[in-house]
Amino acid sequence: MFLDKTIHQLVEDYSKNPSATQDMLKELLERVGDLNSKLNVYLDFGETNESFVRNQVESLQKSKPSGRLWGVPIAIKDNLCIQGQETACASHILSGFVSPYDATVISKLKAEGAVLIPRVNMDEFAFGSSTENSAFGRTCNPWNLSHVPGGSSGGSAAAVAADLAAASLGSDTGGSIRQPASFCGVVGLKPTYGRVSRYGLVAFASSLDQIGPLTKDVKDAALLLSIIAGEDPKDSTSAPMDVPDYLAALHGDVKGLKVGIPEEYFGEGTDPDVRKAMDKAIDVCTQLGMQCAKVKMPHTPYAVATYYVVATAEASSNLARYDGVKYGTRVQEQGSSLIDMYLASRTQGFGKETQRRVVLGTYVLSQGYYDDYYLKGQKVRTLIRQDFEKAFESFDVLLAPTSPTAAFAEGERSQDPLQMYLSDICTISANLAGVPAISLPCGLTEKGLPIGMQFFAPAFCEDRLFKAAHAYEQATEWHTLKPAFKE
């Protein structure tokens, strides 16, 4: 097989046999044909998308291997713009919208010779923690089809876990890369806010969103970040900072590395299997020479409430543009007014979770409530960021579960929004603080579902994440396990 290999393994194979890209293409199309109906990873993978993928491979065959991703199939979440391809954010309101330009990260992948596979399923507009909110049906977890893959980048994580791509790109607003990476047993990285350009990413919450990779191992995550990171004149929030050699950071010495264990991330609601896996992971880190000790993050309990004030406020503002006028779905009966058209288009175009968040965000921004909710939320956000700053005065990195539980069953939380929102309790703080974090596999539950752990580092210190995560990964075998596609 080609698709069960990492990026660096594939690139090595292609350097010896460039024509192997044709064999990879055949395997990819056959595997998507066999599995996509079960998993629902790729949306509308018909003649148009198949031709798009095939044309990329044929174009590569006209030249010698060049670029760090030459011939590597990478799945792209449906909220990242690819020129000439539909980008719908898994929503009816954007059905039929064809992007006239490439996102900056897409341009960078193309420049390195990657084979892009568009339209990976997601929670509509990235609103969710289970990929059950897609307008085009839920994605299944490859480890157990009756369980969710996490969200909102559940399709991106499932694509990598099921070997339907060598790697993928997702977006992380409150844990939407790391939580599905944990649920699907792959590696997921949320870079520092500003490390990667957001140009061409359909906005959810502009002060929280970050694009990042989901991969089969830490080395691939380091490689992809080194490619997509960097300042972009098209994005005023991208940081004017040099991009380090992340691959070189993999081999750094971890002896004496100070690792903080935030007590608040191991609170009530943490599954016993997750707690056991984390205890063993801490033991491994200690055996590797890392110095692990507890640390207090006192404002962590307020993170979920703060996030759902700030994020929904920004979401309601960003989604105001989808009104049925310029592009996407328009619903208008003869003789109806402009307001009637707005109402009908948004009601039929948006799903229930999207409507819920738009209404909530509009409320917290409304006159008389702005100071009580949004402004107060921003103040608490500052306190959460200060918790991280204080912790990093004593520790190089922090270590915590990615999620308090493993993947939950389909429908288990879809009728209880609060319980669904609490799924992100371990990931949200990193987005509020703007710091980088990486999730990687660290165990299995008694039922055979993956468990993930995450490292946090100070802003723009992704090299520390890679050093710690790679050392742990090389000392264990969790990242080598493959799903058995249980019904």
Secondary structure as GFF3:
##gff-version 3
##sequence-region A 1 487
A	DSSP	alpha_helix	7	16	.	.	.	ID=ss1
A	DSSP	alpha_helix	20	39	.	.	.	ID=ss2
A	DSSP	alpha_helix	47	60	.	.	.	ID=ss3
A	DSSP	beta_strand	73	77	.	.	.	ID=ss4
A	DSSP	three_ten_helix	92	94	.	.	.	ID=ss5
A	DSSP	alpha_helix	104	111	.	.	.	ID=ss6
A	DSSP	beta_strand	115	120	.	.	.	ID=ss7
A	DSSP	three_ten_helix	124	126	.	.	.	ID=ss8
A	DSSP	alpha_helix	154	161	.	.	.	ID=ss9
A	DSSP	beta_strand	167	172	.	.	.	ID=ss10
A	DSSP	alpha_helix	178	184	.	.	.	ID=ss11
A	DSSP	beta_strand	187	190	.	.	.	ID=ss12
A	DSSP	beta_strand	210	215	.	.	.	ID=ss13
A	DSSP	alpha_helix	218	228	.	.	.	ID=ss14
A	DSSP	alpha_helix	246	249	.	.	.	ID=ss15
A	DSSP	beta_strand	258	262	.	.	.	ID=ss16
A	DSSP	three_ten_helix	263	266	.	.	.	ID=ss17
A	DSSP	alpha_helix	272	287	.	.	.	ID=ss18
A	DSSP	beta_strand	291	295	.	.	.	ID=ss19
A	DSSP	three_ten_helix	300	302	.	.	.	ID=ss20
A	DSSP	alpha_helix	303	318	.	.	.	ID=ss21
A	DSSP	three_ten_helix	319	321	.	.	.	ID=ss22
A	DSSP	alpha_helix	338	349	.	.	.	ID=ss23
A	DSSP	alpha_helix	352	365	.	.	.	ID=ss24
A	DSSP	pi_helix	371	375	.	.	.	ID=ss25
A	DSSP	alpha_helix	376	391	.	.	.	ID=ss26
A	DSSP	beta_strand	397	401	.	.	.	ID=ss27
A	DSSP	alpha_helix	417	421	.	.	.	ID=ss28
A	DSSP	three_ten_helix	422	424	.	.	.	ID=ss29
A	DSSP	alpha_helix	428	433	.	.	.	ID=ss30
A	DSSP	beta_strand	437	444	.	.	.	ID=ss31
A	DSSP	beta_strand	450	456	.	.	.	ID=ss32
A	DSSP	alpha_helix	462	475	.	.	.	ID=ss33
A	DSSP	three_ten_helix	478	480	.	.	.	ID=ss34
###
